[in-house]
Amino acid sequence: MTPGELRWILLGIGIPFLGALTWWELRRPRQAVGRSERGPARDAGTEGTPRGRSEPTLTLPTMRAREAEPPHELPVVEAGSARSHARPAPDVAEAAGPASAPPAEPVAPEVPAPLVEETFEYVSRADESPPAHEPPPAPEREGRAGLPAGTAPTVEWPPDEQRQIVAVRLIAPMPERFAGRSLRQALAAEGFVLGRFSIFHKPDESHRAVLSAASLTRPGTFDADTMDSQHFGGLSLFAVLPGPKAPPQAFDELVFTARSLNERLKGVLQDEQGSPLTPARVALLRQRLNQGATL
């Protein structure tokens, strides 16, 4: 069969097919119009007659907007604002009534107000937590702060109007805190003893307190029975002048002791205003002390 013959055969088949397809497309709209005209008549004839079956219906439940759930994360509260709005908790002994109140115990004397105002300016943050890598303290029973009992030095401070306080800070590197046991051992190694006002004191040869160390967390005191299980944000090391030693000697011993403690605890040394305790800052503080100016 030649290509010409095949072409004529395909044309002979295609032309009738196209004609039939065209006729079918033209006929479909007419059928649709006829059905639409017959539809109302059929509906009118069946109106009023009961239907054999009813179509199933679907009732949707009533949807109500759900109230917003409280957030899972607690809001961040600054320590300063939380401290300003906090109210003191009611006394448990008063709430329980006089019948259940325990017998009164002697209360340790509080640190004098001038000392609190000048040294206890640091307050630990609310979001600070003890470092997870600190091992639990081993059980041990020693004297006060690891030294034999009865060795608390004599604390003789001048009256408030004559008192001058020279202080530096030893801060734990953020976000860590000093473990109580490590802090106690470092203080004991530098000759500090827990004594009057429940703070540490470093005595001289005459057993008189030359330097003192308080916690930077209010109220600034230490408890020998619970110190090992606690964590602290830092120390306030200070000398109350005039004291057992001359002011220049007391200042030099304060700086030397602070640096020795920092080598043991690996913290950050600052002056009383929170600035880094650089050699230039130490020289300026020594000069102001020699001139009799307030540090």
C-alpha positions as CSV (number, residue, x, y, z in Angstrom):
1,M,0.0,0.0,0.0
2,T,1.5,3.3,-1.0
3,P,1.5,6.4,1.2
4,G,-1.0,8.1,-1.1
5,E,-3.5,5.3,-0.7
6,L,-3.1,5.4,3.1
7,R,-3.7,9.1,3.1
8,W,-7.0,8.8,1.2
9,I,-8.1,6.0,3.5
10,L,-7.5,8.2,6.6
11,L,-9.3,11.1,5.0
12,G,-12.3,8.9,4.2
13,I,-12.5,7.7,7.9
14,G,-11.8,11.2,9.5
15,I,-14.4,13.2,7.5
16,P,-17.4,11.1,8.6
17,F,-16.1,11.0,12.2
18,L,-15.8,14.8,12.4
19,G,-19.3,15.2,10.9
20,A,-20.8,12.8,13.5
21,L,-19.0,14.6,16.3
22,T,-20.3,18.0,15.1
23,W,-23.9,16.7,14.9
24,W,-23.6,15.3,18.4
25,E,-22.4,18.6,19.9
26,L,-25.2,20.6,18.2
27,R,-27.8,18.2,19.4
28,R,-26.8,18.3,23.1
29,P,-28.0,21.9,23.9
30,R,-31.4,21.1,22.4
31,Q,-31.8,18.1,24.7
32,A,-30.8,20.2,27.7
33,V,-33.5,22.8,26.8
34,G,-36.1,20.1,26.4
35,R,-35.3,18.6,29.8
36,S,-35.5,22.0,31.5
37,E,-38.9,22.7,30.0
38,R,-40.2,19.3,31.2
39,G,-38.7,19.6,34.6
40,P,-41.2,22.1,36.2
41,A,-44.1,20.1,34.9
42,R,-42.8,16.9,36.4
43,D,-42.1,18.7,39.7
44,A,-45.6,20.2,39.7
45,G,-47.1,16.7,39.1
46,T,-45.2,15.2,42.0
47,E,-45.8,18.2,44.4
48,G,-47.9,17.2,47.4
49,T,-47.3,13.5,47.0
50,P,-45.3,12.0,49.9
51,R,-41.9,10.7,49.0
52,G,-41.0,7.1,49.5
53,R,-37.9,7.9,51.6
54,S,-36.3,11.0,53.2
55,E,-32.8,12.1,52.7
56,P,-30.6,11.7,55.7
57,T,-29.6,15.0,57.4
58,L,-26.4,15.9,59.2
59,T,-26.5,18.1,62.3
60,L,-23.2,19.9,63.0
61,P,-22.2,20.4,66.7
62,T,-22.2,24.0,68.0
63,M,-18.7,25.4,67.8
64,R,-17.6,27.8,70.6
65,A,-14.4,29.7,70.8
66,R,-12.1,28.3,73.5
67,E,-10.6,30.7,75.9
68,A,-6.9,31.2,75.5
69,E,-4.9,28.8,77.7
70,P,-2.3,30.4,80.1
71,P,1.2,30.3,78.8
72,H,3.3,27.3,80.0
73,E,6.4,29.5,80.6
74,L,6.4,31.7,83.7
75,P,6.9,35.5,83.1
76,V,10.3,36.8,83.7
77,V,10.4,39.1,86.7
78,E,13.3,41.4,87.4
79,A,14.7,40.9,90.9
80,G,14.4,44.6,91.7
81,S,10.7,44.8,90.8
82,A,9.9,41.5,92.5
83,R,11.7,42.8,95.6
84,S,9.8,46.1,95.6
85,H,6.4,44.4,95.3
86,A,7.0,41.5,97.6
87,R,5.3,41.5,101.0
88,P,6.6,39.8,104.1
89,A,5.0,36.4,104.7
90,P,2.9,36.2,107.9
91,D,4.6,34.7,110.9
92,V,3.9,31.0,111.1
93,A,4.0,31.1,114.9
94,E,1.4,33.8,115.0
95,A,-0.9,32.0,112.5
96,A,-0.7,28.8,114.5
97,G,-1.7,30.5,117.7
98,P,0.0,30.7,121.1
99,A,-0.7,27.1,121.9
100,S,1.4,25.7,119.1
101,A,4.2,28.4,119.2
102,P,7.6,26.9,119.9
103,P,9.7,28.2,122.8
104,A,11.6,31.4,122.1
105,E,15.2,31.0,121.1
106,P,18.0,33.6,121.4
107,V,18.4,35.5,118.1
108,A,21.8,36.4,116.8
109,P,22.6,40.1,116.8
110,E,22.0,41.8,113.5
111,V,24.8,43.6,111.6
112,P,24.8,47.3,112.3
113,A,22.8,49.4,109.8
114,P,25.8,51.4,108.5
115,L,27.6,48.2,107.6
116,V,24.5,46.9,105.8
117,E,24.1,50.1,103.8
118,E,27.7,50.2,102.6
119,T,28.5,46.5,102.1
120,F,25.4,44.5,101.4
121,E,24.3,46.2,98.1
122,Y,24.3,43.0,96.1
123,V,21.2,40.8,96.0
124,S,21.2,37.5,94.2
125,R,19.0,37.3,91.2
126,A,15.8,35.3,91.3
127,D,16.7,33.2,88.3
128,E,20.1,32.2,89.7
129,S,20.4,28.5,90.6
130,P,23.2,26.4,92.0
131,P,25.5,24.9,89.3
132,A,24.6,21.4,88.4
133,H,28.2,20.1,88.3
134,E,28.8,20.8,92.0
135,P,29.2,17.6,93.9
136,P,27.1,17.2,97.1
137,P,29.1,18.1,100.2
138,A,30.6,15.2,102.1
139,P,29.3,14.8,105.7
140,E,31.7,16.2,108.2
141,R,31.5,17.6,111.6
142,E,33.9,20.4,112.6
143,G,33.9,23.4,114.8
144,R,32.6,26.8,113.7
145,A,33.6,27.3,110.1
146,G,36.1,24.4,110.2
147,L,38.1,25.7,113.2
148,P,38.0,24.7,116.8
149,A,35.2,26.2,118.9
150,G,35.8,29.2,121.0
151,T,38.3,30.9,118.7
152,A,36.0,33.7,117.5
153,P,38.1,36.9,117.4
154,T,37.3,40.1,119.3
155,V,35.3,42.6,117.3
156,E,35.7,46.2,118.5
157,W,34.4,48.7,116.0
158,P,34.5,52.5,116.6
159,P,31.2,54.5,117.0
160,D,29.2,55.2,113.9
161,E,30.3,58.8,113.7
162,Q,33.9,57.8,113.7
163,R,33.6,54.7,111.5
164,Q,35.0,54.4,108.0
165,I,34.5,51.2,106.0
166,V,36.9,50.1,103.2
167,A,35.3,47.3,101.1
168,V,35.9,45.2,98.0
169,R,33.8,42.5,96.4
170,L,34.5,39.0,95.3
171,I,31.8,38.0,92.8
172,A,31.1,34.5,91.5
173,P,31.4,34.3,87.7
174,M,28.0,34.4,86.1
175,P,25.9,32.3,85.9
176,E,27.7,30.1,88.6
177,R,27.7,30.6,92.3
178,F,30.2,29.8,95.0
179,A,29.5,26.4,96.7
180,G,29.2,27.0,100.5
181,R,31.7,24.3,101.4
182,S,34.4,25.7,99.0
183,L,33.7,29.2,100.3
184,R,34.1,28.1,103.9
185,Q,37.3,26.2,103.2
186,A,38.8,29.2,101.3
187,L,38.0,31.6,104.1
188,A,39.4,29.2,106.7
189,A,42.6,28.9,104.7
190,E,43.0,32.7,104.8
191,G,42.5,32.7,108.6
192,F,38.9,33.8,108.8
193,V,36.7,32.6,111.7
194,L,32.9,32.7,111.9
195,G,32.1,35.0,114.8
196,R,30.2,38.0,115.9
197,F,27.2,39.1,113.7
198,S,27.3,35.6,112.1
199,I,30.0,36.8,109.6
200,F,33.6,35.9,109.2
201,H,36.5,37.8,110.8
202,K,40.3,37.6,110.3
203,P,42.1,38.3,113.5
204,D,45.6,39.7,114.1
205,E,48.2,38.4,116.6
206,S,46.2,39.9,119.5
207,H,43.1,38.1,118.3
208,R,41.3,41.3,117.3
209,A,39.3,41.4,114.0
210,V,41.2,43.2,111.3
211,L,39.1,42.2,108.3
212,S,35.6,40.9,108.0
213,A,33.7,38.9,105.3
214,A,29.9,39.0,104.8
215,S,27.7,37.4,102.2
216,L,26.5,39.7,99.3
217,T,23.1,38.1,99.7
218,R,21.0,39.7,102.3
219,P,21.0,39.7,105.3
220,G,24.8,39.0,104.7
221,T,25.2,36.4,107.5
222,F,26.3,32.7,107.5
223,D,25.0,29.7,109.3
224,A,27.7,27.2,110.2
225,D,25.2,24.3,110.2
226,T,23.8,24.9,106.7
227,M,26.6,26.8,104.9
228,D,28.0,23.7,103.2
229,S,24.7,23.0,101.5
230,Q,24.1,26.5,100.3
231,H,25.5,28.6,97.3
232,F,26.5,32.2,97.4
233,G,26.7,34.9,94.8
234,G,29.8,36.5,96.3
235,L,31.6,38.1,99.3
236,S,32.0,41.6,100.7
237,L,35.4,41.9,102.2
238,F,35.8,45.0,104.4
239,A,37.9,46.6,107.1
240,V,36.4,48.9,109.7
241,L,38.7,51.9,110.4
242,P,40.2,52.9,112.7
243,G,41.0,49.4,113.8
244,P,43.8,47.3,115.2
245,K,46.1,48.2,112.3
246,A,46.8,51.6,110.7
247,P,44.6,52.4,107.7
248,P,47.3,51.9,105.1
249,Q,48.3,48.5,106.6
250,A,44.7,47.4,106.9
251,F,44.0,48.4,103.3
252,D,47.0,46.5,102.0
253,E,46.0,43.4,103.9
254,L,42.5,43.7,102.6
255,V,43.7,43.8,98.9
256,F,46.2,41.0,99.5
257,T,43.5,38.8,101.2
258,A,41.0,39.5,98.5
259,R,43.4,38.5,95.8
260,S,44.4,35.3,97.7
261,L,40.7,34.3,98.0
262,N,40.2,35.0,94.3
263,E,43.0,32.6,93.4
264,R,41.2,29.9,95.4
265,L,37.6,30.6,94.2
266,K,38.3,31.9,90.7
267,G,35.8,34.7,90.9
268,V,35.8,38.4,89.9
269,L,37.2,41.2,92.1
270,Q,35.4,44.5,92.2
271,D,35.5,47.7,94.2
272,E,32.6,48.8,96.3
273,Q,30.9,50.5,93.3
274,G,31.1,47.3,91.2
275,S,34.1,48.4,89.0
276,P,36.9,46.0,88.3
277,L,39.6,46.1,91.0
278,T,42.5,46.9,88.6
279,P,45.9,47.9,89.9
280,A,45.1,51.5,88.9
281,R,41.9,51.4,90.9
282,V,43.8,50.0,93.9
283,A,46.4,52.8,93.7
284,L,43.6,55.4,93.6
285,L,41.8,53.9,96.6
286,R,45.1,53.8,98.6
287,Q,45.8,57.5,97.7
288,R,42.3,58.6,98.8
289,L,42.7,56.6,102.0
290,N,46.0,58.3,102.8
291,Q,44.5,61.7,102.1
292,G,41.6,60.9,104.5
293,A,38.9,61.1,101.8
294,T,35.9,58.8,101.9
295,L,36.3,55.8,99.7
